[in-house]
Amino acid sequence: MASPSVSPFLILVAGQPAAELRRHGGFDHWIRVAAGLDRDDAVVIDVASGGELPGFDAFAGVVVSGSAAMVTERQEWSERTSAWLGKAVAAGLPVLGICYGHQLLAHALGGTVVDNPAGRRMGTFEVELLPAARQDPLLAPLPERFPAQMTHVQHVSVAPPDAVVLAKAEHDPCHAFRVGRHAWGVQFHPEFSAAHMRGYIRARARVLVEEGFDDRALLRQVGAAPQARRVLRRFVHHSRNLVR
């Protein structure tokens, strides 16, 4: 059990890694390790498998994982989680959405998610912070440009009303945003290591080639992304130090 003096974090699992990578654990394990959380510091609910969503008061914050699903499919579990996220943000619970979680959070708060007209992004690519990020609790210490691991087909085409857009990437003008003081979405994967990223490219090699990509070139371009990885630990630190 987590220490009674320290509220655990909630990890909402919206999908599983590519089958070839599941020997390394699920997204919840990757998130917990990158965030520096002990096993007892996290409660995991698999929302994609119908897991029941809890109340908000028992948690320091919530992280929503990536998924192979598409927000635009409007699956029952996804729409139910979207409604829950809207209420969580209104209640002041710190939220961090990753990739699918980023898109789902945007959808929950009134933004728009569509297929990216530029197509799939998979590999290590540059993120560029926008001026608003210089005052952001999570992103302010990061360099203006830094590499991050990415794998997505859809993106946030219109940020939620009142959102502050914090970062962009090539073909993706809303790569990170914040709504209010404590709710963030990031399109990149801070929980991915370079090994995870290479595994994804190998697992999706056939699809990548069919879509006109050079999978070997993408593999060569994969590199470490320590600055992107810092975002999870900063979210944990920020959430634990809030007075609510």
ZIURPE-V149302 format. One record per helix or strand. SS is the DSSP state (H for helix, E for strand). FROM is the first residue (numbers start at 1). TO is the last residue. If there is no record, write none. Layout:
ss-><SS | SS>
from-><FROM | FROM>
to-><TO | TO>
This chain:
ss-><E | H | H | H | E | H | E | H | H | E | H | E | E | H | E | E | E | E | E | H | H | H | H>
from-><8 | 19 | 27 | 39 | 42 | 47 | 59 | 71 | 76 | 94 | 100 | 112 | 121 | 131 | 145 | 154 | 164 | 172 | 183 | 194 | 205 | 215 | 226>
to-><13 | 24 | 35 | 41 | 46 | 49 | 64 | 73 | 90 | 98 | 108 | 115 | 129 | 135 | 152 | 158 | 169 | 179 | 186 | 203 | 210 | 221 | 240>
